[in-house]
């Protein structure tokens, strides 16, 4: 039964820009990671047609598999990065507001209470889920230091040349994205774009070469993003990347080269880099040793 006369509200301040909070809140691959009030429940499956009239479904189950239910409803309003309202299949209404605070986002979630559980229990349950979302979203925004190494049977001079030369760069970075390339100069202080094809234009990074000591050390500082062919170097969309470094160190090991890559990454891309960087370095190794 519903209790439409009683509206409950839960809130959270999340240390992430609004466009990332919106993404983590609405994409099914993220919903399945945070949509639970306690560790003995989880959401193994989610579907989300985010548009007025679109349906959503979150399959919520106890971890032991003994209990479960489908949380379903229909969207009424969707204002990107600002507002979502929906009607639950039991007739209750809910509304989520996203308030852009620059590097953080204030989320307010209001919902019609039901009569099967106490108001206090409902408030605690919805707040616990929102708190879980906050912890998940903020964990994805944390910057981690990552290091990858490869020993190459070639001189540091050759590895340096193959790593940065336009033709070979396109080859070894294809492990990240087919069609990857750079625009600009590797000279110290120069702007450089690391880009590739996207659905609506070029996508990638706007960066600056902080240091370039040939065959010894290269340091790249990322300044922003290329989004659909447009350089974006300020605002919330670049908050998670601006100031991140990517460094290459070339060490002579008896005529061979120990190449070390140190980079900053947030949790969202950590798994991707753990998979792709070793493949990319193996590809570079083959280019240098052929």
C-alpha positions as CSV (number, residue, x, y, z in Angstrom):
1,X,0.0,0.0,0.0
2,X,1.1,3.6,-0.6
3,X,1.0,6.5,1.6
4,X,1.1,9.5,-0.8
5,X,0.3,12.0,1.9
6,X,3.8,11.4,3.4
7,X,6.9,12.4,1.4
8,X,10.3,11.5,2.7
9,X,13.6,13.1,1.6
10,X,17.2,11.9,1.8
11,X,20.3,13.9,0.7
12,X,24.0,13.5,0.0
13,X,26.9,15.8,-1.0
14,X,29.1,13.9,-3.4
15,X,32.6,14.8,-4.3
16,X,32.3,14.4,-8.0
17,X,31.1,16.7,-10.9
18,X,27.5,16.5,-11.8
19,X,28.1,14.9,-15.2
20,X,29.9,12.0,-13.6
21,X,27.2,11.7,-10.8
22,X,24.5,11.6,-13.5
23,X,26.4,8.9,-15.4
24,X,27.0,6.7,-12.3
25,X,23.3,7.1,-11.3
26,X,21.8,6.3,-14.6
27,X,23.9,3.7,-16.4
28,X,23.0,0.0,-15.7
29,X,26.6,-1.1,-15.4
30,X,27.0,1.4,-12.5
31,X,23.5,0.8,-10.9
32,X,24.4,-2.8,-10.3
33,X,27.4,-1.8,-8.3
34,X,25.8,0.6,-5.7
35,X,22.0,-0.1,-5.6
36,X,21.8,-1.8,-2.2
37,X,21.2,-0.7,1.4
38,X,23.4,-3.3,3.0
39,X,26.0,-5.9,2.1
40,X,23.6,-8.8,2.3
41,X,21.6,-7.4,-0.7
42,X,22.7,-6.6,-4.2
43,X,21.3,-5.7,-7.7
44,X,22.5,-8.4,-10.2
45,X,20.7,-6.9,-13.1
46,X,19.4,-3.4,-14.2
47,X,17.7,-2.0,-17.2
48,X,17.2,1.8,-17.8
49,X,15.4,3.6,-20.6
50,X,16.1,7.1,-19.5
51,X,13.5,9.3,-21.2
52,X,10.0,10.5,-20.4
53,X,7.8,7.4,-20.7
54,X,10.8,5.1,-20.5
55,X,10.9,2.2,-18.1
56,X,13.4,1.1,-15.6
57,X,14.0,-2.2,-13.7
58,X,16.4,-3.0,-10.9
59,X,16.4,-6.7,-9.8
60,X,17.1,-6.6,-6.1
61,X,18.0,-9.8,-4.3
62,X,19.4,-11.0,-1.1
63,X,23.0,-12.3,-1.5
64,X,21.9,-15.8,-0.3
65,X,19.2,-15.9,-3.1
66,X,16.4,-16.5,-0.7
67,X,14.5,-13.2,-1.3
68,X,14.2,-10.8,-4.3
69,X,12.0,-8.4,-6.1
70,X,11.9,-6.2,-9.2
71,X,12.0,-2.4,-8.5
72,X,10.3,-1.0,-11.5
73,X,8.6,2.2,-12.8
74,X,8.2,4.8,-15.5
75,X,10.0,8.1,-16.0
76,X,7.9,11.2,-16.0
77,X,10.6,13.9,-16.3
78,X,14.2,13.8,-17.3
79,X,16.3,17.0,-17.4
80,X,19.9,16.0,-18.0
81,X,22.2,16.7,-15.0
82,X,19.4,18.3,-13.1
83,X,16.2,16.3,-12.5
84,X,14.7,12.8,-12.7
85,X,11.1,12.0,-11.6
86,X,9.4,8.7,-12.0
87,X,6.3,6.8,-11.1
88,X,6.8,3.5,-9.4
89,X,4.6,0.6,-10.5
90,X,2.9,0.6,-7.1
91,X,1.7,4.2,-7.7
92,X,4.2,6.1,-5.6
93,X,6.2,9.0,-7.0
94,X,9.9,9.9,-6.6
95,X,12.1,12.8,-7.6
96,X,15.9,13.2,-7.7
97,X,17.5,16.6,-8.0
98,X,21.1,17.1,-8.9
99,X,22.6,20.4,-7.9
100,X,25.9,21.3,-9.6
101,X,28.4,22.6,-7.1
102,X,31.4,22.6,-9.5
103,X,33.7,19.8,-8.2
104,X,30.8,18.3,-6.1
105,X,27.1,17.6,-6.6
106,X,24.3,17.8,-4.0
107,X,21.7,15.1,-4.5
108,X,18.2,15.4,-3.1
109,X,15.9,12.3,-3.4
110,X,12.2,12.7,-2.4
111,X,9.7,9.8,-2.5
112,X,6.2,8.9,-1.4
113,X,6.2,6.6,1.6
114,X,4.5,3.3,1.7
115,X,2.5,1.8,4.7
116,X,4.1,-1.6,5.1
117,X,7.2,-0.4,6.9
118,X,7.7,2.4,9.4
119,X,8.7,5.9,8.1
120,X,11.9,5.6,10.1
121,X,12.8,2.3,8.4
122,X,12.1,3.7,5.0
123,X,14.1,6.8,5.6
124,X,17.0,4.7,6.8
125,X,16.8,2.3,3.9
126,X,16.7,5.0,1.1
127,X,19.5,7.0,2.9
128,X,21.6,3.9,3.1
129,X,21.3,3.3,-0.6
130,X,22.2,6.9,-1.3
131,X,25.1,6.7,1.0
132,X,26.3,3.6,-0.9
133,X,26.0,5.5,-4.1
134,X,28.1,8.4,-2.7
135,X,30.8,6.0,-1.6
136,X,30.8,4.3,-5.0
137,X,30.8,7.5,-7.0
138,X,33.6,9.1,-4.9
139,X,35.7,5.9,-5.2
140,X,35.6,6.2,-9.0
141,X,37.0,9.8,-8.8
142,X,40.0,8.9,-6.7
143,X,43.3,9.1,-8.5
144,X,45.6,6.1,-8.2
145,X,49.2,5.8,-9.1
146,X,49.8,3.0,-11.6
147,X,53.1,1.6,-13.0
148,X,53.8,-0.7,-15.9
149,X,57.2,-2.0,-17.1
150,X,58.6,-3.9,-20.0
151,X,62.2,-5.0,-20.9
152,X,63.0,-4.4,-24.5
153,X,65.9,-5.8,-26.5
154,X,66.8,-2.5,-28.1
155,X,68.6,0.7,-27.1
156,X,66.8,3.5,-25.2
157,X,67.3,5.6,-28.3
158,X,65.4,3.2,-30.5
159,X,62.6,2.6,-27.9
160,X,62.3,6.4,-27.5
161,X,62.0,6.9,-31.3
162,X,59.5,4.1,-31.8
163,X,57.4,5.2,-28.9
164,X,57.0,8.7,-30.1
165,X,57.3,8.5,-33.9
166,X,53.9,9.2,-35.6
167,X,53.7,5.9,-37.6
168,X,54.8,3.6,-34.8
169,X,52.8,5.5,-32.2
170,X,49.6,4.8,-34.1
171,X,50.6,1.1,-34.2
172,X,51.2,0.5,-30.5
173,X,48.5,2.7,-29.2
174,X,45.9,0.9,-31.3
175,X,45.6,-1.4,-28.3
176,X,43.8,1.4,-26.5
177,X,41.6,2.4,-29.4
178,X,41.8,1.7,-33.1
179,X,42.7,4.9,-35.0
180,X,44.6,6.5,-32.0
181,X,47.1,9.3,-32.9
182,X,48.5,12.6,-31.7
183,X,48.4,16.2,-32.9
184,X,51.1,18.6,-31.8
185,X,54.7,18.5,-30.7
186,X,56.7,16.4,-28.1
187,X,58.9,19.4,-27.3
188,X,59.0,20.5,-23.7
189,X,56.2,23.0,-23.0
190,X,54.2,22.2,-26.1
191,X,50.5,21.4,-26.3
192,X,49.7,18.0,-27.6
193,X,46.4,16.2,-28.3
194,X,46.0,12.4,-27.9
195,X,42.9,11.6,-29.8
196,X,40.9,9.0,-31.7
197,X,37.6,8.6,-33.5
198,X,34.4,8.9,-31.6
199,X,30.7,8.6,-32.6
200,X,30.3,12.3,-33.1
201,X,33.8,13.5,-33.6
202,X,37.3,13.2,-32.2
203,X,37.6,12.2,-28.5
204,X,40.7,12.2,-26.3
205,X,43.0,14.3,-24.1
206,X,44.4,17.8,-24.2
207,X,47.9,17.7,-22.7
208,X,51.2,19.5,-22.3
209,X,54.7,18.1,-22.5
210,X,56.2,18.9,-19.1
211,X,59.6,17.4,-19.8
212,X,61.3,15.6,-22.7
213,X,64.8,14.3,-22.2
214,X,65.5,12.2,-25.3
215,X,65.9,8.5,-24.6
216,X,65.7,9.2,-20.8
217,X,62.4,10.7,-19.6
218,X,59.1,12.1,-21.0
219,X,56.5,13.7,-18.7
220,X,53.0,14.5,-19.9
221,X,50.5,16.6,-17.9
222,X,46.8,16.2,-18.9
223,X,44.9,19.5,-19.0
224,X,41.4,18.5,-20.3
225,X,39.4,16.6,-22.8
226,X,38.6,16.6,-26.5
227,X,34.9,15.9,-26.7
228,X,33.3,15.5,-30.1
229,X,36.2,17.5,-31.7
230,X,36.0,20.3,-29.1
231,X,38.8,21.0,-26.6
232,X,37.5,21.4,-23.1
233,X,40.0,22.5,-20.5
234,X,37.7,23.9,-17.7
235,X,34.5,23.0,-16.0
236,X,33.2,19.9,-14.2
237,X,33.7,17.6,-17.2
238,X,37.5,17.7,-16.8
239,X,37.6,17.7,-13.0
240,X,38.5,14.0,-12.9
241,X,41.5,14.3,-15.2
242,X,42.9,17.8,-15.1
243,X,46.4,17.7,-13.6
244,X,46.9,14.0,-14.1
245,X,50.4,12.9,-15.2
246,X,51.7,10.2,-17.5
247,X,55.5,9.6,-17.4
248,X,57.8,7.4,-19.5
249,X,61.3,6.5,-18.1
250,X,63.9,4.8,-20.3
251,X,66.7,2.9,-18.4
252,X,69.7,1.3,-20.2
253,X,70.1,-2.3,-19.0
254,X,73.3,-3.6,-20.7
255,X,72.2,-2.6,-24.2
256,X,68.5,-3.3,-23.5
257,X,65.9,-0.8,-22.3
258,X,63.7,-1.1,-19.2
259,X,60.8,1.1,-20.1
260,X,58.7,2.2,-17.1
261,X,55.3,4.0,-17.4
262,X,53.9,5.8,-14.4
263,X,50.4,7.3,-14.7
264,X,47.6,8.7,-12.6
265,X,44.2,7.0,-13.0
266,X,40.9,7.1,-11.3
267,X,39.1,3.9,-10.2
268,X,36.8,4.0,-13.2
269,X,39.6,3.4,-15.7
270,X,41.9,1.3,-13.5
271,X,40.7,-2.0,-14.8
272,X,40.9,-0.8,-18.4
273,X,44.5,0.3,-18.0
274,X,45.5,-2.9,-16.2
275,X,44.3,-4.7,-19.3
276,X,45.4,-2.4,-22.1
277,X,48.8,-1.0,-21.0
278,X,50.5,-4.5,-20.9
279,X,49.2,-5.2,-24.4
280,X,50.3,-1.9,-25.7
281,X,53.8,-2.3,-24.2
282,X,54.1,-5.8,-25.7
283,X,53.2,-4.3,-29.1
284,X,55.8,-1.6,-28.7
285,X,58.3,-4.2,-27.7
286,X,57.7,-6.2,-30.9
287,X,58.1,-3.0,-33.0
288,X,61.4,-2.2,-31.3
289,X,62.8,-5.7,-31.5
290,X,61.8,-6.4,-35.1
